[in-house]
Amino acid sequence: MDKEQSQTTLILVFFLTLPFTILWRGYVLTILWGWFIVPLGVVALTLPMALGFSVIVSLITNDSSTNLTWEQYTSFWTFPLVMLFSGWIYTLFM
């Protein structure tokens, strides 16, 4: 597979899985928020609130100057999983 075809495939896969990726990241944010922020007296995040918060943070911190790679795409799924697992471990010490 040549580089152009690979990039086209990646973009197609990215857009087809985008709704699931957004929901996954929002779900993880609600869990982590509930574990670490709610005990401080802040209101719990609902999934729509978490999605909106995630969009705002992504908008502020996004670096759109680079081309999407397979490694970046995989990190969209794995990074929240690693953070959720790390957060769970942290809760064991609370």
Secondary structure, 3 states (H helix, E strand, C coil): CCHHHHHHHHHHHHHHHHHHHHHHHHHHHHHHHHHHCHHHCCCCCCHHHHHHHHHHHHHHHCCCCCCCCHHHHHHHHHHHHHHHHHHHHHHCCC
